[in-house]
Structure formats: structure tokens, C-alpha cells
Amino acid sequence: MNDRDPVESLANLRHEFGEHGGVNLSIEASTTFTVMDPSTLPQIFEGAKGPDRGGCYLYGRHFNPTVYNLGRQLAAVEGTEAGYCTSSGMGAIAAVIISLCDTGDHIVASNTIYGGTYALLKDFLPTKANIHTTFVDISDADAVQAAMQDNTRVLYAESFANPTLRVADVPLLSSIAHNGNAKLVIDNTFSPLIMTPHDLGADVIVHSLTKFISGASDVIAGAVCADRDTIIRLMDVQMGPLMLFGTTMDPSVAFELSMRLPHLPMRMREHSDRAMAIARFLHEHRLNVTYPGLESHPDHALATKICRAQYGYGGVLALDVGNAEAANALMARLQNQYRFGYMAVSLGYFDTLMSLSGSSTSSEMDDDAKSQAGISEGLIRISVGYTGTTEQRLEQLHSALKLVGLI
Ligand SMILES: *Cc1c(COP(=O)(O)O)cnc(C)c1O
């Protein structure tokens, strides 16, 4: 679909050496910065003269050099002009939406999104800001088109939906958004490198870096990748939500995460290979497994068309065992008897994580919304890790499934 290689883009970026020439960049721990030329100060405050524009840094909640560096790296991966980092994925999502929408504006969003984003759009924004959202099945182009209004400013979806793994048809969604007066915002948390939505027509990419990009379940972090104006607007001293709500990233976190980007390609490939092996195994045993890499998945052809084959189809799959009791029995065996993985929310960890979507990460949705989004009570989301060997993990899975009577 597109020829740009995100790993090449990252490698082409100017290498940041440390203050003393160290191979790694330094952590800029200062919360305030010396203004070398007093005549530049008004323009720095107006946002006209940032560090890239002949000015200098201002204050740690505004641009910080270490955080800015990680932002540049993520922008290189996503193929956007600019990027900046936030204290969490929700910090990025909330800031982008409130920046793009004014009171009275409208959003069209996928009905299958992360629970926190759903709560923000469904309950928080209408109450606090008179910003209303229509939720639709984004795989139904007519429904998306019909939901668009004159005051729709944002069309919002996740690259791979959580937890149904429906794949966003970004080229199609971007044409619908741009026919109106809306920006297409894509949450690419599930598929870094696998999909780069900006190359496919999306305007703004948001990430929870807490997941695959961290890879170790040890930091909460987020990012926004977009054109330079959108990023600078987030930081505006008068009206910038990142600057004013203060959900920017700490420089030590930025340093940590930037050390992990060089091995992100290897990790994503390994997550995907392992997930594919497990999905195939479950499918061969006639279990109800959802994974975009399987030909049985409704979006397999779409994913194959718009994603990068060398990184596979992602590290997350869903297994529906019918009811919560069976799901809990299986997860307990897998964790406590076989050490196949852990019962914990979140994803992108080096070990396997399993959770019941309906009662955890999608618990913000009511029963109707869950059933529309295809989330049943026996649906286990599995984020496949890469510890141990594939053979060992398949044996453990086989034994546990047998013990609880699912095969
Ligand atoms: C976890 C997650 C978020 C929220 O990110 P935090 O870093 O926990 O704030 C947003 N979107 C998706 C798809 C997620 O999985």
C-alpha cells in the first residue's frame, strides 16, 4: 500500500548524542531554561520561536529536549511532521480531542474502542464541554457517512479495535473525514510499525506507549504524532491542552522509552509470530478465536492490504469460550498451573497477559454497547508475549484446554 519503511525513517533521523558525546542522549532534567537573548522571549511565548525555530526551550511543561527527542523519533516511525509525548495514552487522546473540538462540535467514533476513550466521549465530553459523539460500526462505510454532520470535527477509530480486532479501513475513513470538515484520528496502540495510519491518510495518530512500545509494563506514557501546527497548538500557552492540563511526559520516561525503540521491530515481529502460532492452534482445535492473521477473520484481506507483512498481524488475539465461568477456569489453569501467562489487564508485555474484556477494559460500556461491539462475557483477550518457546506455550495451552474440557 505504501513504500515508506518506518524503520528506515527512524534510522535516518539525526542521532542525538549525550552532553559529553555519550552514544545515548542525555536526560534534560531542568524544569526551566536560560533565555540567552531577551528579545526572543515574546515570540517564544507566542509559540513562534521554539527550539527548532531559532528560539530556545522555555519551561519543562512546555517542550523539553528529551521528550521532544522521543517525539521526533515517534514522528519518524509514524511518518508525520512532528510528535510530542504525554504522561499517558489517555493524556494524548483527551488533549487531541479537546484541541480539535470546541463546545458544540461533534465526533463520530467507532463503537469498539478502549474503555477509557469510550467513557471520555460518551459521558465526560458531553457533560463537561457539550461535545457529543455518535458511535458507529466503522466497518460499515454507509453508517459512518450517515453519522457525519456539518459540525463533525473528528472521526475517531483504533487501528485494530480493542478487543474485537476489527481493522480500520484508514484510506476509506480518511476520505469520509476529509469530504466533511473533520480530521481522522487513529489510536495506533495495537499496531506500531504494523500499520502507519498517516501513510494511509490519517491526520493525527495517538498512542498509549504503555503497551507495545514500552514492552515491559513498567511505565504509563502516551504520544501524539501529527503535522507541526497541530502539535504546536497542543502546547500553546493560552489554549494548548497539553500545556494547560499539564499531561506532558517526564524526561526520564522519555529517555527510557527512546532506548526501547531500536528493538521495537524485533519485538513486534516476535509478538506477531507467536500470536499467529497460537491463533492457528486454537483455530485448528475449532475454538472461537479472533485474529486478523487468520483467513477466517472478516478483515484479513484488508489487514493484508494495508499493513506491513514483515511485522505480521499483531500480538493480540481474542478467544471466546462462551461464558465467564469457563473463561476464568481456563485462565486460572493457564496462570497458576502452567505459567503460560498472567491474568492482568493491559497488553504489549513480554509475557502473555490474559483478561476478560467484558468485565475489565471494556467495563465502561453497558450491555447493549458491548453486544453491539461484539464483546461477549466469555471473551478472553490474550496479549501474546515472547518468553519461553512457542512449542512449550502450545503444550501448556493444549493441557489447560483439555483439563477444563474445552477440547
Ligand atoms: C491502554 C490503552 C489506552 C490508554 O492508555 P494509557 O497509557 O493507559 O492512558 C488507549 N487506547 C488503547 C487502544 C489502549 O490499549
The ligand as an SDF file (V2000), in Angstrom:
LIG
                    3D

 15 15  0  0  0  0  0  0  0  0999 V2000
   -4.2740    1.3170   27.1530 C   0  0  0  0  0  0  0  0  0  0  0  0
   -4.9200    1.9930   26.0110 C   0  0  0  0  0  0  0  0  0  0  0  0
   -5.2100    3.3590   26.0550 C   0  0  0  0  0  0  0  0  0  0  0  0
   -4.9400    4.2090   27.2700 C   0  0  0  0  0  0  0  0  0  0  0  0
   -3.5890    4.3440   27.5140 O   0  0  0  0  0  0  0  0  0  0  0  0
   -2.9460    4.6870   28.9530 P   0  0  0  0  0  0  0  0  0  0  0  0
   -1.4950    4.7550   28.6720 O   0  0  0  0  0  0  0  0  0  0  0  0
   -3.3440    3.6020   29.9030 O   0  0  0  0  0  0  0  0  0  0  0  0
   -3.5340    6.0090   29.3690 O   0  0  0  0  0  0  0  0  0  0  0  0
   -5.7630    3.9370   24.9200 C   0  0  0  0  0  0  0  0  0  0  0  0
   -6.0400    3.2120   23.8240 N   0  0  0  0  0  0  0  0  0  0  0  0
   -5.7830    1.9000   23.7520 C   0  0  0  0  0  0  0  0  0  0  0  0
   -6.0990    1.1510   22.4990 C   0  0  0  0  0  0  0  0  0  0  0  0
   -5.2190    1.2400   24.8370 C   0  0  0  0  0  0  0  0  0  0  0  0
   -4.9850   -0.0800   24.7630 O   0  0  0  0  0  0  0  0  0  0  0  0
  1  2  1  0
  2  3  1  0
  2 14  2  0
  3  4  1  0
  3 10  2  0
  4  5  1  0
  5  6  1  0
  6  7  2  0
  6  8  1  0
  6  9  1  0
 10 11  1  0
 11 12  2  0
 12 13  1  0
 12 14  1  0
 14 15  1  0
M  END
$$$$
